[in-house]
Amino acid sequence: MVQQQRLDEVFAALSDATRRDVLMRLGDGPATIGQLAEPYGITLTGMTKHVRVLEDAGLVVTEKVGRARQCRLGAERLDDAMSWIGFYQRLWERRLDGLEAFFTLQRGRETGGAPHQEGPTP
């Protein structure tokens, strides 16, 4: 159940274009809330809300440095989401491979010959 909640938080965080941009920016190195807010012309409060969503999802870590709040990518990053996506990617690849084999077999039956096989013939 905890795994599902973490995935929900990660995908909810990634559902917003500004938050995805923030992650891309932090991939270049740490930045303050002000530096992250500047390109969007939004308030520090607005960017803080975005960062908090990313932080709750474990994608960003913040720490107070002087008067500013420094942000950097979280250690866990997108590992949980990538595992989940990878599972379904493999599942769909197997299903599509099976569908391709079915259509290849059908095509061979319709033409009255053996299905076309890749590779060298003996």
Residue pairs with C-beta under 8 A, 6 or more apart in sequence:
3 80
6 57
6 58
6 80
7 80
7 81
7 84
9 56
9 57
9 58
10 57
10 58
10 59
10 78
10 80
10 81
11 81
12 53
12 57
13 19
13 53
13 54
13 56
13 57
13 59
14 20
14 23
14 81
16 50
16 53
18 40
18 42
18 50
19 50
19 53
19 54
22 36
22 47
22 50
22 51
22 54
22 60
22 71
23 54
23 59
23 60
23 73
25 31
25 36
26 36
26 60
26 71
26 72
26 73
27 73
29 72
30 70
30 71
30 72
31 70
31 71
32 65
32 68
32 69
32 70
32 71
33 44
33 47
33 48
33 51
33 62
33 68
33 69
33 71
34 44
34 47
34 68
36 47
36 50
36 51
36 71
37 43
37 44
37 46
37 47
40 47
48 69
51 60
51 62
51 69
51 71
54 60
54 74
55 61
55 62
55 74
58 74
58 76
59 73
59 74
59 76
59 77
59 78
60 71
60 72
60 73
60 74
61 71
61 72
61 73
61 74
61 75
62 69
62 70
62 71
62 72
63 69
63 70
64 70
104 115
104 116
105 115
107 115
107 116
108 114
108 115
108 116
109 115
